[in-house]
Amino acid sequence: MKVYQADQIKNLALLGGSGSGKTTLAEAMLFEGGVIKRRGDVESNNTVSDYNRVEHEYGYSVFSSVLFTEYLGRKFNIIDCPGSDDFIGGAITSLNVTDTALMVLNSTQGVEVGTENLFRYTDDHKKPVIFVVNQLDHEKANYEQTIEQAKEVFGNKVVVVQYPVSVGADFNAVVDVLKMKMYQWGPDGGEPEILDIPADQKAMADELHNTLVEAAAENDESLMELYFEEGTLNEDQMRQGIHKGLIARDMFPVFCVSAKKDMGGRRLMEFLGNVVPNVSEMPVPVTNDGTEVPYDVNGPTSLFVFKTSIEPHLGEVSYFKVMSGQVEEGMDLINANRNAKERIAQLYCMAGNNRHKVEKLVAGDIGVTVKLKETHTNHTLNSKGTDFIFDAIKYPNPKYRTAIKAVNESDDEKLGEVLQRMHEEDPTLSVEYSKELKQIIVFGMGEFHLNTMKWRIENNDKIEIEFLSPRIPYRETITKVAKADYRHKKQSGGSGQFGEVHMIIEPYYEDMPTPSSMKIDGHELKLNVKGTEEHKLPWGGKLVYNNCIVGGAIDARFMPAILKGIMEKMEEGPLTGSYARDIRVWVYDGKMHQVDSNEISFKLAGRHAFSEAFKNAGPKILEPIYNVEVKVPSDRMGDVMSDLQGRRAMIEGMSSEKGFEVIKAKVPLKEMNKYSTSLSSITGGRAFYTMSFAQYDKVPPEIQVELIKAFEAEEKDD
């Protein structure tokens, strides 16, 4: 394969809702470029993109596929992304390394929710967008309605370049108002016949041509002056205006295809080759310290690894973008994130799971290597003496969580390895081994996302697993002052065990004053503090430990043991076994024995005294509260509000944003279980939400009673 320079490379993200035909369009583009000799189809499970077993099982994309094709002396790197919001990670990854988005619209469905969500991400990443109306040969195709919806949702920046002469079974021609020609295909598609526009289409073509000319002229002052002088623009001048409009996101051209019949793909690729910005015309990458890195073939070599996968018979495959310089087989590079040396032993361009060997790739291009030892997703590889590090790709917070376990305990270790590998392949899938909850918690973008993970583990890795309800990371604290005494005494021949501890506990808050005395049960107790230790707890909050022992009632060497006993009980709270927090302890008296006292005795005495005092100090269970922001169409606002209120939500505000109503609320984590599934059901998949941890708050009394009873029953069963 020829070595393409930055001004010959087009990096494209192929986006669209599930079932819009992205994979089929990619198949047609690779066929037109000669990368494949025959077009596969989704129904036969023989497309270049969807080659994983799970994709054959479900019938649509689960992973993004990195592809390439060549046309008009240019190289198109294409990333075919899944349409489901559950697999949004693939689209976000691709938008970070590509320059233009092809947004595929299903002409039988119009602008779907998935389209709107994906378009928002193109806006966030400031990427040019081209709309491709597909499936115009379908009996339910409705081009006019699709265009109306697109303009309603995305505004008048949506500008028609092509429109179909007819749709449905008779679809075989489009009028191109940039070329001012009609393209007509035979039954097998492929190369079109280019004809003059028929008389019955001339008026509509002229009207749309004038609209396109005006839109192109608006993006360039010189073109606007020319347009005012001449009243029109020629084709090259229109291309120039469209080119600038794309880069500025002031124009979203519309093309028409039947990807399944390979009608329109060739003309679309011609437009991509001639008009769409190449790598060298887009903003340059910036490192994490703000350094701009031009796409310079003569610069230092730097690669950004944006995706990894495990392929059968090949091992770990690393997909990268050349950010600077050039990379060749046999080159030694340094992993800037790990400070580890890596050798690029093999170099490929990929078309799905088909590898095409190359000897060199230059700045702006996308390639693949295999069997790197220390390098994973979001790592930067540099030539010696270069210290570039590019920011990790940022993904949305997970929306769905579940606990997971292997049915057979002997598979636990293997399951851990598989989950870590899956996280490498899909960063929106994350795993937490929770010591607190005594569960493995898996986080993802939705129920289908995690069900797909389960299918892969059971069918590909042959590990039988089950999902469990995830426990909630409650916290325990106290609301008033209490004291307790505890004597630990054990005698069994020889030296025994003896330790007695008297303590007071109280709620703690930052910068609270330290009293010199405290009134307990009507008695004034003087506190002579000998030493104070503040312990910031790993799970949040603090423990403040005051040593008030006078007269040698407890030897100083036993004070750390008492603290250890208290800390052990705080790690396993007295009410529900959850972590305790925000407590101040005063150890003010006790007794010891010259022979029988030891560290274990005082640790146990401290632990039991703390537990007894805790239960008398107005104990409260705290639950995690999350900030939840829901964006919902106005016609579903009432239903979503009612559902949130049924989840104990505290509504904090409402506003409007880009055609959506926005609800901001604080909701207990316990009530957010399976919310993504419920919200999708309530709104027909048209709403979406984000959530982030806010704070801990006290649970309602009736829920506290339920939680304590459930814990006691569980303890009894154990």
N, C-alpha and C positions, 0 to 999 in steps of 0.2 A: 504494500500500500504506500502511496505517496505521502510525504511529510507535508502536512497542511500548516500554513502560517496563521497567525491570529486573525488577519483580515480575510481569511478564507473559511473560518470556522463559525458555524451557527449552533449555539447550545439551546435546546428547546425542551420545555417541560410540557408533556401531553397530559392535560387535566380534563376532568369532566365527571359528571355523576355516574353512578353504577349503571351499566347497560347502555351508556351513550355511544359506545363503539370505538373507544380509544385504541384498544388492542388491535381491532380490525383495521383501523386507519394506519397504525404503525406497521402492520403487515403489508399494506398496500405501498407505503412509502419505502420500505426496505426492498420490496419487489421492483418498484420503479427505478431504484438506485442500483439494482443488480446484486444486492447483498444476498438475497435468496432467489432461488430459481422458480419457486411456485409459492402461491399464497396459501397459508393454512387458514383454518377457521376455528372459532371458539368452541363450537359444538363438537368438533372432531378432536379436540384437545391436542392440536398440532401447530399452534401458533408459536412464534419465536418468543413472545413475551411471557405468556402464562404457561410456564413449563413445570411448575411445582405440583406435586401430587395434591396438595390441599386446594390449589386453584382449580384443578380438574374436578375435585370433589364438589366444590361450591359453585363452579361455573363462572367465576369472575375473579378479578385481580386481588391478591392479598399483599404481594410485594411489588415495589417499584422495579422495573426492568430497565437496565441501561443498554441502549441500542445505538447503532450508527448506520448511516447510509451516505452515499456520495452522489452528487448531482450538480451539473453545470460547473464542474471544477471546484466544488465546495464540499466540505464535510459537514453533515448534520449529525450532531450528537443529540439523541432523543432519549428522554427518561419518561417511560410510560408509567403513570402513577395510578394506584388504586382509586376508585371513585367513592368508596364508603368512608364516612367520617371516622369510623373506627380505625381506619388505617391511614389517617391524615399525615402520619409521620413521613410517609413516602413523598407526599406532595411538598411538605415543608423542606425536606432534604433537597429535593430537586430544585426548588426555587432559590436555594442558597448557592447553587453552582451553575444554573442555567441563566439565560439572558432574556428569553421570550417565552410566554405561555401560549400554547394553542388550547383554547377552551372549547371542547367538543360539546355541542348541544344535540340532544336527541329530539328530532323534529316531531316525534309522536308525543313527547312529554313537555316540550318547551323548556323554560328556565326552571330547573328543579332546585330544591333546597341545597343539595350538594354543590350545585353550580354557584349559588350565592356565597356559600361558605368558602369555597375555593377562591372565588374572586376577591374576597376580603384579604386572603393571604397574598394574592398578587399585588394588592394595594399596599399591604404592609411592607412587601419587599420591593415595591416600586418597579415592577416588571411590565414591559409591554404585553398586550393581550390581543390575540387574533381569535375571533369566534369562527368556529367551523360547524355549520349546520349539517348534521349527518342523518342517515337513514331516510333520505327523501324518496327512496323507492318503496318505503313501507306503505301499506294500504291506509294506515292511520296518520300518515305524515301531514303536518299542518305548518307550512313555512310562514305564512302571514302571521299566525298567532305567536309563533316562536319569536319572530322579529319584534312584534308589538311588546311582548313580555320583556325581551332583552332591552328595548329602549325605555320601558317603564322602570325596570330595575336598575339598569346601568347608565341611563341617561342618553342624551342625544349625541354623545361621543361614539355610539354604535352607528357605523356607517356601512351601508351595503356596497360591496364590490361585485358580488354576483347574486343573481336570483334565478330560481328554476322556472323553466317555461311551463312545466306541469309537474305534479308530484304524484306519488303512488306508483302503481304498476307501470304507468306510462313515462315515468321519469327517465329521461335520456339526454337532456340538454339544459345548459344554463346560459344566461346572458351575462357577459362580463363587461361591466360598465367602466372599467379602467381601460381595457383593450378595445372596447366597443365592438366586440365580436360575439358570436354565439358558438359555444363548444358543444358538439353533439357526439354521442358515443353509440357504438353498436352494442348488441346484447352482452358481449363479454368485456365491455369497458376498455381500459387501457388507453391507447393513443386516440385522441378525439379528432373529429373533422372540424376544422375552424371555418365558420361560415359568416356571411353578412347577417346582420340582425334582421329577422323577418319584419315585414311592414306592420303586422299587428302588434309587435313588441316595441316598435320604434319610439312611441310617445313615452312609455314607461322608462325605457332605457335612457332616453334623453334627460328625463327628469332626474333619475338617479345619478346619471353622469354629472349633471350640473351640481347636485348636492355633494358628490364626491370631490369635484373640482374646488368648490368653495371650502370644504373641510381641509383639503390639502393646502390650499392657499393660506388659510388662517395660521398655519404653523411656521410661516417664513415671510418676513416683511417684504423681501424682494419679490417673492412669488405673488404676494398680495398686490403689490404695485403693478406687476405684469398682468395679473388677472383684471385689474381695473382698466388697464390700457387696452388689452387684447380681448377681454370678455371671456377668455378660456385659457387653459394650459394644455401643453402637449403631454404625451405619455411620460416622457422622462421627467418633466417638471412635476407632474403629479406624483411620480414615484418619490421624488425628492421631498415633497411636502408630506406624503404619507410616512416616509422614513422618519422625519423629524417628529411628526405627530405620535408615532409609535413610541419613540424614546421618551417623550414628555408625558405619555399616557393621556394625550389629548384626543386620541383617535383609536377606536377599536374596529378594525375592518372585519367584514363578514364574508366568508366563503361558503360554497355549497358543495357537498360530496355525497356519494353513496360509496362508503369505504368497502362495503361487502362486494360490490360489483366493480370496484376500482374505477369509479367515475369521478373525476375532479381532483384526484390525488396529484396527478402530474402537473396540472396548472397551479395548484397550491404550492408545490415544491418549487416551481419556477418563481413564484412570488417570494417565497422564503429566501431563495438564493439571491434574488435581485434587490429586494426592498428591506427585508428584516435586518436589524443591526447585527453586525458581527461582533465578536468578542472585543476587538480593539476599540469599538465605538461606545462601549458601556463603561460605567464607573469602575475604576480600578479597585482591586481588593485592598483592604486595610488590616494591618496586624492588630493584635490586642493592645499594643502600646501606641496605636494611632499612626503607624508608619504606612504610607501609601506604597504599594508594590505594583508598578506597571507590568502589563503583559509584554515583557521584553525578552525576546529569544536570546539576547546576549547577556541578560542579567544572571544573577546566581540562581542555581536550581532550587526550586521550592515546590513541594507537592502538598496538597491538603487532602487527607483521606476522609471522604464523606459517607462511605458505606462499606460494611463488611458483610460477607455471607459465607456460609459453609456449603461447599458443593461436593456431591458424591465423587469419589475417586480423585479429588483435587485438593480438598482441605479448605483452609481459609483463603478467601479471595478478597483483595482490597481494591476498592474503586477510588480513584483519585482524580483531582483536577490539577493540571500543571499551572501553578500561580505565577511562576517566573522561570526564565531560563529554558532548559530542555533536559529531558531524561532519556537515557539510553540503557539497553541491557548491559549488565555487568557493573553498573555504576554503584558506588558506595555512598550512602547518605546517612545523616544523623537524625534520629527521632528527637525533635526538640522538646517534646513533652516528657520523654523518658530518659533523655541523654544516652540513647542506645544506638549502636551502629546497625544499619540494615543494608543488605545488598539487593538490588533490583535484578534478580536472576533471570526473570522472564517478563516480557512486556506484551500486552495484548490490547486490542479494541474488542469490545463485546457486542454481540447481537443476541441478547437473551443469554442462553447457555452455550452459544457458539462462539468460540474464541478465534480471533484473527490476529496472527502474530505480526508485530511491528518492531522495527529496530529503534525507532526514535519518536518521541512526541514533544511538541514545543508549547510554549506559554499559551494558555487559553484552551488547550485540548483536554479531553477526558480519556482516561485509560485505566488499565487494570494490571495488577501484578498479583503474585501468589506467594504463600508460605513466608510472609514476614513474621519475625519472631516476637517482637515487642510492640508492634504497631496495630492500632485499632481505630475505630471510628473517632473522628474529630482530632486526630493527631496530625502534626506537621512534620514533613521530612525535608531536610535542607542539605545542600552541599556544605562541605567543611568551611567553617568561618562565617556562616550565615546564621543569624539568631531569630529569624521570623517565626512567630507562632500566631496562627489564625484562630479567632474566637470559635469556640464550639458552637455548633448549630443549636439554637434554642427551640424547644418543643413546648406545646401547651401542657399545663398540669394535667395529671391523669384524672379521669372522671369516674372510674369504676375500680373497686377493690374486692378481692375475695381471698380467703385462706385456701391453701393448697397443701395436700399431703400425698405421699405415695401410699398406695394400698398395701404394698409389701415394704416393711421397714428396711429390708435389705437394699431397696432401690433409692434410699434417701440420698446417699452421696452422689449417685449418678444423676438424680433429679436436680440436685444443686448445680451440677456442671451443665446440664441441659438448659436450665433457666438462665445461667450466666451467658451461655452462648446465644440464647434467644435475645437477651438484652443487647448484646453486641450487634446483632442483626437488625433489631428494631428498638431504638432507644426510648420509644414511647411505652415500651413494656418494661417495667422495673420490678425488682424483687427486694423485699426487706425480711431479714431473719430476725423476728422480734422476740428478744429475751423476755420482754415485759408481758407480751400476750401469749408467749409459748406457742407461736404459730409462724408459718411462713406466709407472708402476705404478698400477693401479686397485684400490681397496679396496671391498669390499661385505660384505653380510650372508650371502652364500652363493653357490654356483655358479649357481643359477637366477637370482638377482639380477643377476649379471654377464652371463649369457646373454641375459636380457631387455634389458639395456642394449645388447648387441651387435646384437640384432634391431632395436632402434629406430634405432641409428646407420646400419645398412645399409639399412633399409627406409624410414625417414623422412628421413634426412639424405643418403642415397645415397653413403655413404663405405664402401668395402670395407675391413674391418679383420681383423686376426688376433690371437689370443691366443698368448702365449709363456710359457714357464716363467719366473717371476720369479727373477732372480739373488738371492743372499743377501748382505747387507751384512757380509761378513767384515771382521775387523781383523787386522793383523799386528803382532807385537811381538817382543822378544828376551828371552832368559833368562840370558845371561851377558855378561861383558865381552869386547870384541874391539877390535882396532885395525887400521887400514889406512892406506896411503899411496897417493896417486894423483897422477901428473904429467900435466897436459894440455899438450901441445906441438904446435903446428901452424905450419908455415912455407910460405908460397906466394908469395914475392916481396914486398918491402916489409916493413912491420911484421907480425909474426906473432902467435901466441897462446901464452902461457906462464903456467902457474899450477900450483903443487904444494902439496898439503894433506896434513898428517898428523893423524889424529884417532883418538880412542878413543870408543866408545859403550858404554853399559851400561843395564840395565833401570832404570826410574824408578818410585818410589812416593812418595806424599806424605810430607813432613817427613823424608826420608832425609838423613843427614848428608853434608856436603861434605868429602871427604878432601883432604889436602894433597899426597898422593902416591898412586901406584897401581902395583901389581906386574903387569907384562905380560910373558909369556914368560920368567919368571924374572928380569926386570930391574926394578929400582925406578925409577919415573919420577916426578919431582917436578912438581907442578902449581901454577903460580902464577897464580891466577885474576885477570884484569884486569877482567873484566866478565861478568855473567850476565843472560841474558834468559829469562823463562818465558813460553811461548806456550800458552795454553789452546786446544786444537784444536776446530774446529767439529764434528768428528765424535766427540768424546769423548777424554779423556786429555790428556796434556801432552807438549810438547817443551821440554827445558831446554838452552840453548845457552851453553856456557862458552868465553870467549876467554882462552886461556892463552899467547898469543904473547908471547915476550920477545925483546929485542934487535932488533926491527924485521924479523924474518924475513918477515912478511907485513904490508904496510902496512894501517893501521886502516881505510882507505877500502874495502878489499876484503872485510872481514869480513861486511858485510851480503850481499854476493854469494854467499859460501859458505853462509850461512844460507838464502838463497833456493834454492840448489841442493839443500840438504838437504830443505827444505820441499817442493820439487817431487817429490822421490823419496818423501817420506812420503805425498803425495797419490796416489802410484801405487806401492804397496809392491812390493819386489823379488820376493816369492814368487808372488803371485797378482794383483797390480795393485790390491789392496784398500788402504784407508787404514791407515797405521802409526800407532802411539800409544805413549805412556809410555816415552820414551827420553831419556836424558841424553847430551849430546855434549860432548866436550872437544876443541877444536882447539888443539893444543899446539905445532905446528911447521909448516914449509913453506918454500917458496922462491918468489921472484919475479924478474922480469927488468925492468931499468930501462926498456926500450923496449916489449917485447912483452906485458908483463902488463897485463891489463884486467879489467873486471868479468865479462865472459862467460867468460874463461879460468878464473877462480876459481869461478864458479858451476858450471861443468862439472866442475872438479876436486873441488869439494865434493860434488856429486851422486854422482860415481863412487866417491869414497872412502867415502861413507856406504853405498852399495849393497854394496860389497865387505865392509865391516866387518859390516853387517847379516847377510849370509849366513854369517859365521863366529861369530855371537853367539848360537847356539842359537835360531834363529828359530822362532817358533810362530805358527800361525793361530788366531785367536779367533773363535768363532761366537756370534751373538745367542741368548740363552736367554730364554724367556718363562715367566712365571707363568701356569699354566693351571688353571682351576677348572671341573670337570665335574660337573653335577648329573644323576644317572641313577637310574632306578627300580632297586630292589634286585635284581630278577630279571635285570637286564642288567649288574650290577656286574662280574662275572668277565670277561665278554667285553670290556668297556671297559678294564679293567685290563690284560688281555693285549695289547690293541691299543696302549695307551699304552707298555707296556714294549717293544713292537716298534718304537716310535718313539724309543727311547733316553731315555725319560722317567725322571726321578728322583722317585718318589712321596714326598711330604712329609707327607701326613696324610690321614685319612678321618674323616668325621663324618656325622651325619644332620641333615636340615633340611626341615621341612614335607613329609614323605612322600618325600623324595629322599635318596639317598646322595650325599655330596659328596666328590669326589676332588680333592686339591690336589697339583699336580706342577710340576716345572720341565722344560720340553721345548725342545730346539733348534728354532729357527724353520724350519730346513730340513725337519724331520720333520712340521711342521704343514701342509704343502701339501695342500690338498683335505681337511683333517680334518673340516670341517663336513659334507661329503658322506658320508665314511666313518662318522662318528658317527651320522648319520641312518639309514644303512643298517643298522648294527649294532643300533640300538635301536628301529627302526621309527618314527623321528622323535620319540621320547619323551624324549630327553636334550637338554641344551643346555649351552653352555659360554661362558666368557669368557676372554680372554687379554690380558696386558699385559707390556711389556718388563720384564725383571728385571736382566740383567747380560750381560757377555761372559765366556765361559769357553773354555779351550783345547779344540780338537777332538781326538778320538782320533788316534793316530799314523797308522793305516791310512787314515783319511779325509783327513788332511793330505797324504799321498802322492798320493792320488787327485786332490785339488784342484790340487796343483802340476803333476801330469802333464797334467791337463785344460787348465790355463792355458798351459803350454808348447806344447801342440798347437794351441791357439787362436792363440797368437802366431805360430807357424810358418805356419798357414794364412793369416793376415793378411799 
